[in-house]
Amino acid sequence: MNVSLTPRLVDYVRQKVDAGLYGSSSEVIRDALRLMDERDRQKEAALIALRGDEPRAADSGVIDPVDLFDKLKNVVDGRM
């Protein structure tokens, strides 16, 4: 697989390798992809959790707007 990067990203990858943080540019890319995968999994888990809470709140007839806002903010921020 060949990947093209913007000049800014090429410089960023080189800086990481030159600083000794990674042994090669491939290691930088692999680590970046692992982090992206983890972030995607966290977002998916957050969406599942949010969807799981939705029916209970609707069934009770009470939806706390502050709680709902906090949950949505966490989903967007990827912290849930």
mmJSON file of the N, C-alpha and C atoms, coordinates in Angstrom:
{"data_MODEL":{"atom_site":{
"group_PDB":["ATOM","ATOM","ATOM","ATOM","ATOM","ATOM","ATOM","ATOM","ATOM","ATOM","ATOM","ATOM","ATOM","ATOM","ATOM","ATOM","ATOM","ATOM","ATOM","ATOM","ATOM","ATOM","ATOM","ATOM","ATOM","ATOM","ATOM","ATOM","ATOM","ATOM","ATOM","ATOM","ATOM","ATOM","ATOM","ATOM","ATOM","ATOM","ATOM","ATOM","ATOM","ATOM","ATOM","ATOM","ATOM","ATOM","ATOM","ATOM","ATOM","ATOM","ATOM","ATOM","ATOM","ATOM","ATOM","ATOM","ATOM","ATOM","ATOM","ATOM","ATOM","ATOM","ATOM","ATOM","ATOM","ATOM","ATOM","ATOM","ATOM","ATOM","ATOM","ATOM","ATOM","ATOM","ATOM","ATOM","ATOM","ATOM","ATOM","ATOM","ATOM","ATOM","ATOM","ATOM","ATOM","ATOM","ATOM","ATOM","ATOM","ATOM","ATOM","ATOM","ATOM","ATOM","ATOM","ATOM","ATOM","ATOM","ATOM","ATOM","ATOM","ATOM","ATOM","ATOM","ATOM","ATOM","ATOM","ATOM","ATOM","ATOM","ATOM","ATOM","ATOM","ATOM","ATOM","ATOM","ATOM","ATOM","ATOM","ATOM","ATOM","ATOM","ATOM","ATOM","ATOM","ATOM","ATOM","ATOM","ATOM","ATOM","ATOM","ATOM","ATOM","ATOM","ATOM","ATOM","ATOM","ATOM","ATOM","ATOM","ATOM","ATOM","ATOM","ATOM","ATOM","ATOM","ATOM","ATOM","ATOM","ATOM","ATOM","ATOM","ATOM","ATOM","ATOM","ATOM","ATOM","ATOM","ATOM","ATOM","ATOM","ATOM","ATOM","ATOM","ATOM","ATOM","ATOM","ATOM","ATOM","ATOM","ATOM","ATOM","ATOM","ATOM","ATOM","ATOM","ATOM","ATOM","ATOM","ATOM","ATOM","ATOM","ATOM","ATOM","ATOM","ATOM","ATOM","ATOM","ATOM","ATOM","ATOM","ATOM","ATOM","ATOM","ATOM","ATOM","ATOM","ATOM","ATOM","ATOM","ATOM","ATOM","ATOM","ATOM","ATOM","ATOM","ATOM","ATOM","ATOM","ATOM","ATOM","ATOM","ATOM","ATOM","ATOM","ATOM","ATOM","ATOM","ATOM","ATOM","ATOM","ATOM","ATOM","ATOM","ATOM","ATOM","ATOM","ATOM","ATOM","ATOM","ATOM","ATOM","ATOM","ATOM","ATOM","ATOM","ATOM","ATOM","ATOM","ATOM"],
"id":[1,2,3,4,5,6,7,8,9,10,11,12,13,14,15,16,17,18,19,20,21,22,23,24,25,26,27,28,29,30,31,32,33,34,35,36,37,38,39,40,41,42,43,44,45,46,47,48,49,50,51,52,53,54,55,56,57,58,59,60,61,62,63,64,65,66,67,68,69,70,71,72,73,74,75,76,77,78,79,80,81,82,83,84,85,86,87,88,89,90,91,92,93,94,95,96,97,98,99,100,101,102,103,104,105,106,107,108,109,110,111,112,113,114,115,116,117,118,119,120,121,122,123,124,125,126,127,128,129,130,131,132,133,134,135,136,137,138,139,140,141,142,143,144,145,146,147,148,149,150,151,152,153,154,155,156,157,158,159,160,161,162,163,164,165,166,167,168,169,170,171,172,173,174,175,176,177,178,179,180,181,182,183,184,185,186,187,188,189,190,191,192,193,194,195,196,197,198,199,200,201,202,203,204,205,206,207,208,209,210,211,212,213,214,215,216,217,218,219,220,221,222,223,224,225,226,227,228,229,230,231,232,233,234,235,236,237,238,239,240],
"type_symbol":["N","C","C","N","C","C","N","C","C","N","C","C","N","C","C","N","C","C","N","C","C","N","C","C","N","C","C","N","C","C","N","C","C","N","C","C","N","C","C","N","C","C","N","C","C","N","C","C","N","C","C","N","C","C","N","C","C","N","C","C","N","C","C","N","C","C","N","C","C","N","C","C","N","C","C","N","C","C","N","C","C","N","C","C","N","C","C","N","C","C","N","C","C","N","C","C","N","C","C","N","C","C","N","C","C","N","C","C","N","C","C","N","C","C","N","C","C","N","C","C","N","C","C","N","C","C","N","C","C","N","C","C","N","C","C","N","C","C","N","C","C","N","C","C","N","C","C","N","C","C","N","C","C","N","C","C","N","C","C","N","C","C","N","C","C","N","C","C","N","C","C","N","C","C","N","C","C","N","C","C","N","C","C","N","C","C","N","C","C","N","C","C","N","C","C","N","C","C","N","C","C","N","C","C","N","C","C","N","C","C","N","C","C","N","C","C","N","C","C","N","C","C","N","C","C","N","C","C","N","C","C","N","C","C","N","C","C","N","C","C"],
"label_atom_id":["N","CA","C","N","CA","C","N","CA","C","N","CA","C","N","CA","C","N","CA","C","N","CA","C","N","CA","C","N","CA","C","N","CA","C","N","CA","C","N","CA","C","N","CA","C","N","CA","C","N","CA","C","N","CA","C","N","CA","C","N","CA","C","N","CA","C","N","CA","C","N","CA","C","N","CA","C","N","CA","C","N","CA","C","N","CA","C","N","CA","C","N","CA","C","N","CA","C","N","CA","C","N","CA","C","N","CA","C","N","CA","C","N","CA","C","N","CA","C","N","CA","C","N","CA","C","N","CA","C","N","CA","C","N","CA","C","N","CA","C","N","CA","C","N","CA","C","N","CA","C","N","CA","C","N","CA","C","N","CA","C","N","CA","C","N","CA","C","N","CA","C","N","CA","C","N","CA","C","N","CA","C","N","CA","C","N","CA","C","N","CA","C","N","CA","C","N","CA","C","N","CA","C","N","CA","C","N","CA","C","N","CA","C","N","CA","C","N","CA","C","N","CA","C","N","CA","C","N","CA","C","N","CA","C","N","CA","C","N","CA","C","N","CA","C","N","CA","C","N","CA","C","N","CA","C","N","CA","C","N","CA","C","N","CA","C","N","CA","C","N","CA","C","N","CA","C","N","CA","C"],
"label_alt_id":[null,null,null,null,null,null,null,null,null,null,null,null,null,null,null,null,null,null,null,null,null,null,null,null,null,null,null,null,null,null,null,null,null,null,null,null,null,null,null,null,null,null,null,null,null,null,null,null,null,null,null,null,null,null,null,null,null,null,null,null,null,null,null,null,null,null,null,null,null,null,null,null,null,null,null,null,null,null,null,null,null,null,null,null,null,null,null,null,null,null,null,null,null,null,null,null,null,null,null,null,null,null,null,null,null,null,null,null,null,null,null,null,null,null,null,null,null,null,null,null,null,null,null,null,null,null,null,null,null,null,null,null,null,null,null,null,null,null,null,null,null,null,null,null,null,null,null,null,null,null,null,null,null,null,null,null,null,null,null,null,null,null,null,null,null,null,null,null,null,null,null,null,null,null,null,null,null,null,null,null,null,null,null,null,null,null,null,null,null,null,null,null,null,null,null,null,null,null,null,null,null,null,null,null,null,null,null,null,null,null,null,null,null,null,null,null,null,null,null,null,null,null,null,null,null,null,null,null,null,null,null,null,null,null,null,null,null,null,null,null],
"label_comp_id":["MET","MET","MET","ASN","ASN","ASN","VAL","VAL","VAL","SER","SER","SER","LEU","LEU","LEU","THR","THR","THR","PRO","PRO","PRO","ARG","ARG","ARG","LEU","LEU","LEU","VAL","VAL","VAL","ASP","ASP","ASP","TYR","TYR","TYR","VAL","VAL","VAL","ARG","ARG","ARG","GLN","GLN","GLN","LYS","LYS","LYS","VAL","VAL","VAL","ASP","ASP","ASP","ALA","ALA","ALA","GLY","GLY","GLY","LEU","LEU","LEU","TYR","TYR","TYR","GLY","GLY","GLY","SER","SER","SER","SER","SER","SER","SER","SER","SER","GLU","GLU","GLU","VAL","VAL","VAL","ILE","ILE","ILE","ARG","ARG","ARG","ASP","ASP","ASP","ALA","ALA","ALA","LEU","LEU","LEU","ARG","ARG","ARG","LEU","LEU","LEU","MET","MET","MET","ASP","ASP","ASP","GLU","GLU","GLU","ARG","ARG","ARG","ASP","ASP","ASP","ARG","ARG","ARG","GLN","GLN","GLN","LYS","LYS","LYS","GLU","GLU","GLU","ALA","ALA","ALA","ALA","ALA","ALA","LEU","LEU","LEU","ILE","ILE","ILE","ALA","ALA","ALA","LEU","LEU","LEU","ARG","ARG","ARG","GLY","GLY","GLY","ASP","ASP","ASP","GLU","GLU","GLU","PRO","PRO","PRO","ARG","ARG","ARG","ALA","ALA","ALA","ALA","ALA","ALA","ASP","ASP","ASP","SER","SER","SER","GLY","GLY","GLY","VAL","VAL","VAL","ILE","ILE","ILE","ASP","ASP","ASP","PRO","PRO","PRO","VAL","VAL","VAL","ASP","ASP","ASP","LEU","LEU","LEU","PHE","PHE","PHE","ASP","ASP","ASP","LYS","LYS","LYS","LEU","LEU","LEU","LYS","LYS","LYS","ASN","ASN","ASN","VAL","VAL","VAL","VAL","VAL","VAL","ASP","ASP","ASP","GLY","GLY","GLY","ARG","ARG","ARG","MET","MET","MET"],
"label_asym_id":["A","A","A","A","A","A","A","A","A","A","A","A","A","A","A","A","A","A","A","A","A","A","A","A","A","A","A","A","A","A","A","A","A","A","A","A","A","A","A","A","A","A","A","A","A","A","A","A","A","A","A","A","A","A","A","A","A","A","A","A","A","A","A","A","A","A","A","A","A","A","A","A","A","A","A","A","A","A","A","A","A","A","A","A","A","A","A","A","A","A","A","A","A","A","A","A","A","A","A","A","A","A","A","A","A","A","A","A","A","A","A","A","A","A","A","A","A","A","A","A","A","A","A","A","A","A","A","A","A","A","A","A","A","A","A","A","A","A","A","A","A","A","A","A","A","A","A","A","A","A","A","A","A","A","A","A","A","A","A","A","A","A","A","A","A","A","A","A","A","A","A","A","A","A","A","A","A","A","A","A","A","A","A","A","A","A","A","A","A","A","A","A","A","A","A","A","A","A","A","A","A","A","A","A","A","A","A","A","A","A","A","A","A","A","A","A","A","A","A","A","A","A","A","A","A","A","A","A","A","A","A","A","A","A","A","A","A","A","A","A"],
"label_entity_id":["1","1","1","1","1","1","1","1","1","1","1","1","1","1","1","1","1","1","1","1","1","1","1","1","1","1","1","1","1","1","1","1","1","1","1","1","1","1","1","1","1","1","1","1","1","1","1","1","1","1","1","1","1","1","1","1","1","1","1","1","1","1","1","1","1","1","1","1","1","1","1","1","1","1","1","1","1","1","1","1","1","1","1","1","1","1","1","1","1","1","1","1","1","1","1","1","1","1","1","1","1","1","1","1","1","1","1","1","1","1","1","1","1","1","1","1","1","1","1","1","1","1","1","1","1","1","1","1","1","1","1","1","1","1","1","1","1","1","1","1","1","1","1","1","1","1","1","1","1","1","1","1","1","1","1","1","1","1","1","1","1","1","1","1","1","1","1","1","1","1","1","1","1","1","1","1","1","1","1","1","1","1","1","1","1","1","1","1","1","1","1","1","1","1","1","1","1","1","1","1","1","1","1","1","1","1","1","1","1","1","1","1","1","1","1","1","1","1","1","1","1","1","1","1","1","1","1","1","1","1","1","1","1","1","1","1","1","1","1","1"],
"label_seq_id":[1,1,1,2,2,2,3,3,3,4,4,4,5,5,5,6,6,6,7,7,7,8,8,8,9,9,9,10,10,10,11,11,11,12,12,12,13,13,13,14,14,14,15,15,15,16,16,16,17,17,17,18,18,18,19,19,19,20,20,20,21,21,21,22,22,22,23,23,23,24,24,24,25,25,25,26,26,26,27,27,27,28,28,28,29,29,29,30,30,30,31,31,31,32,32,32,33,33,33,34,34,34,35,35,35,36,36,36,37,37,37,38,38,38,39,39,39,40,40,40,41,41,41,42,42,42,43,43,43,44,44,44,45,45,45,46,46,46,47,47,47,48,48,48,49,49,49,50,50,50,51,51,51,52,52,52,53,53,53,54,54,54,55,55,55,56,56,56,57,57,57,58,58,58,59,59,59,60,60,60,61,61,61,62,62,62,63,63,63,64,64,64,65,65,65,66,66,66,67,67,67,68,68,68,69,69,69,70,70,70,71,71,71,72,72,72,73,73,73,74,74,74,75,75,75,76,76,76,77,77,77,78,78,78,79,79,79,80,80,80],
"pdbx_PDB_ins_code":[null,null,null,null,null,null,null,null,null,null,null,null,null,null,null,null,null,null,null,null,null,null,null,null,null,null,null,null,null,null,null,null,null,null,null,null,null,null,null,null,null,null,null,null,null,null,null,null,null,null,null,null,null,null,null,null,null,null,null,null,null,null,null,null,null,null,null,null,null,null,null,null,null,null,null,null,null,null,null,null,null,null,null,null,null,null,null,null,null,null,null,null,null,null,null,null,null,null,null,null,null,null,null,null,null,null,null,null,null,null,null,null,null,null,null,null,null,null,null,null,null,null,null,null,null,null,null,null,null,null,null,null,null,null,null,null,null,null,null,null,null,null,null,null,null,null,null,null,null,null,null,null,null,null,null,null,null,null,null,null,null,null,null,null,null,null,null,null,null,null,null,null,null,null,null,null,null,null,null,null,null,null,null,null,null,null,null,null,null,null,null,null,null,null,null,null,null,null,null,null,null,null,null,null,null,null,null,null,null,null,null,null,null,null,null,null,null,null,null,null,null,null,null,null,null,null,null,null,null,null,null,null,null,null,null,null,null,null,null,null],
"Cartn_x":[0.846,0.0,0.897,0.566,1.256,0.295,0.811,-0.014,0.646,-0.151,0.359,-0.034,0.919,0.671,0.913,0.236,0.49,1.889,2.489,3.815,3.845,2.788,2.726,2.766,2.031,2.036,3.369,3.993,5.324,6.298,6.264,7.136,6.836,5.577,5.173,5.714,5.564,6.065,7.58,8.26,9.726,10.166,9.451,9.784,9.687,8.675,8.502,9.656,10.046,11.155,12.466,12.7,13.94,14.088,12.971,13.006,13.268,13.281,13.534,12.309,11.145,9.918,9.468,9.871,9.535,10.772,10.849,11.993,11.886,10.673,10.474,9.161,9.019,7.768,6.604,6.87,5.811,5.268,6.152,5.706,4.793,5.113,4.277,2.882,2.821,1.532,0.744,1.408,0.718,0.134,0.92,0.43,-0.756,-0.674,-1.78,-3.045,-2.897,-4.058,-4.629,-3.762,-4.248,-5.056,-4.551,-5.273,-6.616,-6.634,-7.871,-8.874,-8.396,-9.258,-9.843,-9.011,-9.478,-10.514,-10.265,-11.224,-12.559,-12.499,-13.728,-14.502,-13.788,-14.444,-15.095,-14.419,-14.983,-16.233,-16.193,-17.369,-18.539,-18.258,-19.314,-19.9,-19.048,-19.528,-20.376,-19.966,-20.728,-22.097,-22.143,-23.43,-24.346,-23.786,-24.583,-25.118,-24.252,-24.683,-25.76,-25.592,-26.575,-27.906,-27.86,-29.093,-29.743,-28.918,-29.443,-30.163,-29.741,-30.385,-31.668,-31.764,-32.881,-34.245,-34.445,-35.77,-36.163,-35.211,-35.538,-36.008,-35.335,-35.732,-37.11,-37.337,-38.628,-39.732,-39.443,-40.44,-40.824,-39.867,-40.152,-40.901,-40.849,-41.495,-40.686,-39.505,-38.662,-37.328,-37.004,-35.704,-35.032,-33.895,-33.133,-32.331,-32.665,-31.966,-30.474,-30.089,-28.667,-27.94,-28.551,-27.95,-27.844,-28.89,-28.875,-27.794,-27.685,-26.655,-25.266,-25.038,-23.734,-23.397,-24.379,-24.138,-23.804,-24.537,-24.261,-22.888,-22.528,-21.21,-20.109,-20.305,-19.318,-19.175,-20.278,-20.215,-19.406,-19.694,-18.977,-17.499,-17.203,-15.815,-15.102,-15.849,-15.241,-14.789,-15.426,-15.007,-15.886,-16.957,-17.876,-17.5],
"Cartn_y":[-1.167,0.0,1.237,2.165,3.455,4.522,5.429,6.494,7.826,8.781,10.128,11.028,11.811,12.746,14.166,15.089,16.496,16.851,17.898,18.3,18.551,19.108,19.368,18.065,17.061,15.775,15.053,15.179,14.589,15.192,16.51,17.178,16.707,16.554,16.114,14.714,13.822,12.455,12.47,13.234,13.324,13.863,14.855,15.415,14.35,13.523,12.46,11.46,11.091,10.145,10.801,12.032,12.747,12.977,13.134,13.344,12.039,10.93,9.64,9.006,9.581,9.034,7.768,7.627,6.464,6.054,4.768,4.266,4.485,4.682,4.866,5.598,6.078,6.746,5.756,4.498,3.483,3.323,3.398,3.295,4.459,5.649,6.824,6.599,6.154,5.939,4.836,3.731,2.641,3.133,3.911,4.425,5.359,6.202,7.116,6.336,5.269,4.461,3.717,3.242,2.595,3.585,4.804,5.823,6.165,6.251,6.542,5.403,4.167,3.011,3.035,3.326,3.396,4.503,5.661,6.771,6.375,5.705,5.272,4.281,3.371,2.393,3.085,4.076,4.817,5.579,6.185,6.91,5.954,4.795,3.811,3.331,3.069,2.643,3.738,4.973,6.092,6.197,6.018,6.077,4.947,3.761,2.623,2.904,3.438,3.764,4.839,5.823,6.902,6.363,5.538,4.941,4.048,3.386,2.515,3.29,4.505,5.329,5.972,6.156,6.886,6.261,4.954,4.389,4.507,4.318,4.418,5.829,6.827,8.206,8.487,8.013,8.236,7.488,6.261,5.476,6.132,6.745,7.367,8.684,9.234,10.506,11.696,11.425,12.5,12.476,13.569,13.699,14.927,14.707,15.806,16.471,17.706,18.357,18.535,18.77,18.931,17.611,16.51,15.187,14.837,15.115,14.837,15.653,16.93,17.782,17.247,16.866,16.331,15.065,14.189,12.953,13.253,14.161,14.516,15.163,16.014,16.655,15.604,14.622,13.554,12.739,12.496,11.762,12.553,13.831,14.678,14.761,14.886,14.989,13.645,12.553,11.228,10.79,11.303,10.999,9.978,9.578,8.68,7.254],
"Cartn_z":[0.0,0.0,0.0,-0.846,-0.877,-0.392,0.399,0.958,0.656,0.208,-0.048,1.114,1.59,2.68,2.2,2.833,2.533,3.037,2.495,2.98,4.492,5.021,6.464,7.256,6.797,7.492,7.337,6.179,5.981,6.986,7.14,8.115,9.533,9.849,11.181,11.479,10.519,10.686,10.848,10.028,10.122,11.48,11.981,13.297,14.386,14.315,15.314,15.252,14.04,13.868,14.287,13.838,14.17,15.67,16.366,17.814,18.565,17.831,18.465,19.097,18.83,19.397,18.676,17.43,16.611,15.833,15.508,14.761,13.269,12.79,11.35,11.103,9.879,9.514,9.541,9.226,9.281,10.695,11.689,13.081,13.45,12.962,13.235,12.659,11.424,10.758,11.456,11.819,12.523,13.846,14.585,15.862,15.648,14.638,14.332,13.981,13.214,12.843,14.047,14.941,16.166,17.004,17.123,17.887,17.24,15.92,15.214,15.416,15.36,15.579,16.99,17.978,19.362,19.531,18.929,19.007,18.378,17.222,16.559,17.427,18.083,18.963,20.159,20.712,21.842,21.424,20.254,19.764,19.549,18.971,18.733,20.055,21.036,22.353,22.994,22.815,23.373,22.717,21.417,20.718,21.156,21.336,21.806,23.203,24.072,25.432,25.415,24.575,24.486,23.981,22.97,22.452,23.498,24.305,25.35,26.434,26.705,27.725,27.208,25.933,25.352,25.669,25.471,25.756,27.228,28.152,29.575,29.921,29.388,29.669,29.08,27.875,27.232,27.971,28.431,29.154,30.472,31.132,32.423,32.25,31.057,30.808,31.283,31.847,32.369,31.648,31.009,30.354,30.945,31.566,32.163,31.055,30.67,29.563,29.823,31.06,31.38,31.174,31.645,31.471,29.988,29.232,27.8,27.107,27.449,26.855,27.181,28.451,28.85,28.072,27.896,27.148,25.689,25.091,23.703,23.567,24.51,24.484,24.607,25.476,25.626,24.349,23.676,22.408,21.395,21.294,20.341,20.7,21.976,22.427,22.444,22.289,22.304,23.684,24.721,26.083,26.767,26.167,26.858,26.638],
"occupancy":[1.0,1.0,1.0,1.0,1.0,1.0,1.0,1.0,1.0,1.0,1.0,1.0,1.0,1.0,1.0,1.0,1.0,1.0,1.0,1.0,1.0,1.0,1.0,1.0,1.0,1.0,1.0,1.0,1.0,1.0,1.0,1.0,1.0,1.0,1.0,1.0,1.0,1.0,1.0,1.0,1.0,1.0,1.0,1.0,1.0,1.0,1.0,1.0,1.0,1.0,1.0,1.0,1.0,1.0,1.0,1.0,1.0,1.0,1.0,1.0,1.0,1.0,1.0,1.0,1.0,1.0,1.0,1.0,1.0,1.0,1.0,1.0,1.0,1.0,1.0,1.0,1.0,1.0,1.0,1.0,1.0,1.0,1.0,1.0,1.0,1.0,1.0,1.0,1.0,1.0,1.0,1.0,1.0,1.0,1.0,1.0,1.0,1.0,1.0,1.0,1.0,1.0,1.0,1.0,1.0,1.0,1.0,1.0,1.0,1.0,1.0,1.0,1.0,1.0,1.0,1.0,1.0,1.0,1.0,1.0,1.0,1.0,1.0,1.0,1.0,1.0,1.0,1.0,1.0,1.0,1.0,1.0,1.0,1.0,1.0,1.0,1.0,1.0,1.0,1.0,1.0,1.0,1.0,1.0,1.0,1.0,1.0,1.0,1.0,1.0,1.0,1.0,1.0,1.0,1.0,1.0,1.0,1.0,1.0,1.0,1.0,1.0,1.0,1.0,1.0,1.0,1.0,1.0,1.0,1.0,1.0,1.0,1.0,1.0,1.0,1.0,1.0,1.0,1.0,1.0,1.0,1.0,1.0,1.0,1.0,1.0,1.0,1.0,1.0,1.0,1.0,1.0,1.0,1.0,1.0,1.0,1.0,1.0,1.0,1.0,1.0,1.0,1.0,1.0,1.0,1.0,1.0,1.0,1.0,1.0,1.0,1.0,1.0,1.0,1.0,1.0,1.0,1.0,1.0,1.0,1.0,1.0,1.0,1.0,1.0,1.0,1.0,1.0,1.0,1.0,1.0,1.0,1.0,1.0,1.0,1.0,1.0,1.0,1.0,1.0],
"B_iso_or_equiv":[0.0,0.0,0.0,0.0,0.0,0.0,0.0,0.0,0.0,0.0,0.0,0.0,0.0,0.0,0.0,0.0,0.0,0.0,0.0,0.0,0.0,0.0,0.0,0.0,0.0,0.0,0.0,0.0,0.0,0.0,0.0,0.0,0.0,0.0,0.0,0.0,0.0,0.0,0.0,0.0,0.0,0.0,0.0,0.0,0.0,0.0,0.0,0.0,0.0,0.0,0.0,0.0,0.0,0.0,0.0,0.0,0.0,0.0,0.0,0.0,0.0,0.0,0.0,0.0,0.0,0.0,0.0,0.0,0.0,0.0,0.0,0.0,0.0,0.0,0.0,0.0,0.0,0.0,0.0,0.0,0.0,0.0,0.0,0.0,0.0,0.0,0.0,0.0,0.0,0.0,0.0,0.0,0.0,0.0,0.0,0.0,0.0,0.0,0.0,0.0,0.0,0.0,0.0,0.0,0.0,0.0,0.0,0.0,0.0,0.0,0.0,0.0,0.0,0.0,0.0,0.0,0.0,0.0,0.0,0.0,0.0,0.0,0.0,0.0,0.0,0.0,0.0,0.0,0.0,0.0,0.0,0.0,0.0,0.0,0.0,0.0,0.0,0.0,0.0,0.0,0.0,0.0,0.0,0.0,0.0,0.0,0.0,0.0,0.0,0.0,0.0,0.0,0.0,0.0,0.0,0.0,0.0,0.0,0.0,0.0,0.0,0.0,0.0,0.0,0.0,0.0,0.0,0.0,0.0,0.0,0.0,0.0,0.0,0.0,0.0,0.0,0.0,0.0,0.0,0.0,0.0,0.0,0.0,0.0,0.0,0.0,0.0,0.0,0.0,0.0,0.0,0.0,0.0,0.0,0.0,0.0,0.0,0.0,0.0,0.0,0.0,0.0,0.0,0.0,0.0,0.0,0.0,0.0,0.0,0.0,0.0,0.0,0.0,0.0,0.0,0.0,0.0,0.0,0.0,0.0,0.0,0.0,0.0,0.0,0.0,0.0,0.0,0.0,0.0,0.0,0.0,0.0,0.0,0.0,0.0,0.0,0.0,0.0,0.0,0.0],
"pdbx_formal_charge":[null,null,null,null,null,null,null,null,null,null,null,null,null,null,null,null,null,null,null,null,null,null,null,null,null,null,null,null,null,null,null,null,null,null,null,null,null,null,null,null,null,null,null,null,null,null,null,null,null,null,null,null,null,null,null,null,null,null,null,null,null,null,null,null,null,null,null,null,null,null,null,null,null,null,null,null,null,null,null,null,null,null,null,null,null,null,null,null,null,null,null,null,null,null,null,null,null,null,null,null,null,null,null,null,null,null,null,null,null,null,null,null,null,null,null,null,null,null,null,null,null,null,null,null,null,null,null,null,null,null,null,null,null,null,null,null,null,null,null,null,null,null,null,null,null,null,null,null,null,null,null,null,null,null,null,null,null,null,null,null,null,null,null,null,null,null,null,null,null,null,null,null,null,null,null,null,null,null,null,null,null,null,null,null,null,null,null,null,null,null,null,null,null,null,null,null,null,null,null,null,null,null,null,null,null,null,null,null,null,null,null,null,null,null,null,null,null,null,null,null,null,null,null,null,null,null,null,null,null,null,null,null,null,null,null,null,null,null,null,null],
"auth_seq_id":[1,1,1,2,2,2,3,3,3,4,4,4,5,5,5,6,6,6,7,7,7,8,8,8,9,9,9,10,10,10,11,11,11,12,12,12,13,13,13,14,14,14,15,15,15,16,16,16,17,17,17,18,18,18,19,19,19,20,20,20,21,21,21,22,22,22,23,23,23,24,24,24,25,25,25,26,26,26,27,27,27,28,28,28,29,29,29,30,30,30,31,31,31,32,32,32,33,33,33,34,34,34,35,35,35,36,36,36,37,37,37,38,38,38,39,39,39,40,40,40,41,41,41,42,42,42,43,43,43,44,44,44,45,45,45,46,46,46,47,47,47,48,48,48,49,49,49,50,50,50,51,51,51,52,52,52,53,53,53,54,54,54,55,55,55,56,56,56,57,57,57,58,58,58,59,59,59,60,60,60,61,61,61,62,62,62,63,63,63,64,64,64,65,65,65,66,66,66,67,67,67,68,68,68,69,69,69,70,70,70,71,71,71,72,72,72,73,73,73,74,74,74,75,75,75,76,76,76,77,77,77,78,78,78,79,79,79,80,80,80],
"auth_comp_id":["MET","MET","MET","ASN","ASN","ASN","VAL","VAL","VAL","SER","SER","SER","LEU","LEU","LEU","THR","THR","THR","PRO","PRO","PRO","ARG","ARG","ARG","LEU","LEU","LEU","VAL","VAL","VAL","ASP","ASP","ASP","TYR","TYR","TYR","VAL","VAL","VAL","ARG","ARG","ARG","GLN","GLN","GLN","LYS","LYS","LYS","VAL","VAL","VAL","ASP","ASP","ASP","ALA","ALA","ALA","GLY","GLY","GLY","LEU","LEU","LEU","TYR","TYR","TYR","GLY","GLY","GLY","SER","SER","SER","SER","SER","SER","SER","SER","SER","GLU","GLU","GLU","VAL","VAL","VAL","ILE","ILE","ILE","ARG","ARG","ARG","ASP","ASP","ASP","ALA","ALA","ALA","LEU","LEU","LEU","ARG","ARG","ARG","LEU","LEU","LEU","MET","MET","MET","ASP","ASP","ASP","GLU","GLU","GLU","ARG","ARG","ARG","ASP","ASP","ASP","ARG","ARG","ARG","GLN","GLN","GLN","LYS","LYS","LYS","GLU","GLU","GLU","ALA","ALA","ALA","ALA","ALA","ALA","LEU","LEU","LEU","ILE","ILE","ILE","ALA","ALA","ALA","LEU","LEU","LEU","ARG","ARG","ARG","GLY","GLY","GLY","ASP","ASP","ASP","GLU","GLU","GLU","PRO","PRO","PRO","ARG","ARG","ARG","ALA","ALA","ALA","ALA","ALA","ALA","ASP","ASP","ASP","SER","SER","SER","GLY","GLY","GLY","VAL","VAL","VAL","ILE","ILE","ILE","ASP","ASP","ASP","PRO","PRO","PRO","VAL","VAL","VAL","ASP","ASP","ASP","LEU","LEU","LEU","PHE","PHE","PHE","ASP","ASP","ASP","LYS","LYS","LYS","LEU","LEU","LEU","LYS","LYS","LYS","ASN","ASN","ASN","VAL","VAL","VAL","VAL","VAL","VAL","ASP","ASP","ASP","GLY","GLY","GLY","ARG","ARG","ARG","MET","MET","MET"],
"auth_asym_id":["A","A","A","A","A","A","A","A","A","A","A","A","A","A","A","A","A","A","A","A","A","A","A","A","A","A","A","A","A","A","A","A","A","A","A","A","A","A","A","A","A","A","A","A","A","A","A","A","A","A","A","A","A","A","A","A","A","A","A","A","A","A","A","A","A","A","A","A","A","A","A","A","A","A","A","A","A","A","A","A","A","A","A","A","A","A","A","A","A","A","A","A","A","A","A","A","A","A","A","A","A","A","A","A","A","A","A","A","A","A","A","A","A","A","A","A","A","A","A","A","A","A","A","A","A","A","A","A","A","A","A","A","A","A","A","A","A","A","A","A","A","A","A","A","A","A","A","A","A","A","A","A","A","A","A","A","A","A","A","A","A","A","A","A","A","A","A","A","A","A","A","A","A","A","A","A","A","A","A","A","A","A","A","A","A","A","A","A","A","A","A","A","A","A","A","A","A","A","A","A","A","A","A","A","A","A","A","A","A","A","A","A","A","A","A","A","A","A","A","A","A","A","A","A","A","A","A","A","A","A","A","A","A","A","A","A","A","A","A","A"],
"auth_atom_id":["N","CA","C","N","CA","C","N","CA","C","N","CA","C","N","CA","C","N","CA","C","N","CA","C","N","CA","C","N","CA","C","N","CA","C","N","CA","C","N","CA","C","N","CA","C","N","CA","C","N","CA","C","N","CA","C","N","CA","C","N","CA","C","N","CA","C","N","CA","C","N","CA","C","N","CA","C","N","CA","C","N","CA","C","N","CA","C","N","CA","C","N","CA","C","N","CA","C","N","CA","C","N","CA","C","N","CA","C","N","CA","C","N","CA","C","N","CA","C","N","CA","C","N","CA","C","N","CA","C","N","CA","C","N","CA","C","N","CA","C","N","CA","C","N","CA","C","N","CA","C","N","CA","C","N","CA","C","N","CA","C","N","CA","C","N","CA","C","N","CA","C","N","CA","C","N","CA","C","N","CA","C","N","CA","C","N","CA","C","N","CA","C","N","CA","C","N","CA","C","N","CA","C","N","CA","C","N","CA","C","N","CA","C","N","CA","C","N","CA","C","N","CA","C","N","CA","C","N","CA","C","N","CA","C","N","CA","C","N","CA","C","N","CA","C","N","CA","C","N","CA","C","N","CA","C","N","CA","C","N","CA","C","N","CA","C","N","CA","C","N","CA","C","N","CA","C","N","CA","C"],
"pdbx_PDB_model_num":[1,1,1,1,1,1,1,1,1,1,1,1,1,1,1,1,1,1,1,1,1,1,1,1,1,1,1,1,1,1,1,1,1,1,1,1,1,1,1,1,1,1,1,1,1,1,1,1,1,1,1,1,1,1,1,1,1,1,1,1,1,1,1,1,1,1,1,1,1,1,1,1,1,1,1,1,1,1,1,1,1,1,1,1,1,1,1,1,1,1,1,1,1,1,1,1,1,1,1,1,1,1,1,1,1,1,1,1,1,1,1,1,1,1,1,1,1,1,1,1,1,1,1,1,1,1,1,1,1,1,1,1,1,1,1,1,1,1,1,1,1,1,1,1,1,1,1,1,1,1,1,1,1,1,1,1,1,1,1,1,1,1,1,1,1,1,1,1,1,1,1,1,1,1,1,1,1,1,1,1,1,1,1,1,1,1,1,1,1,1,1,1,1,1,1,1,1,1,1,1,1,1,1,1,1,1,1,1,1,1,1,1,1,1,1,1,1,1,1,1,1,1,1,1,1,1,1,1,1,1,1,1,1,1,1,1,1,1,1,1]
}}}
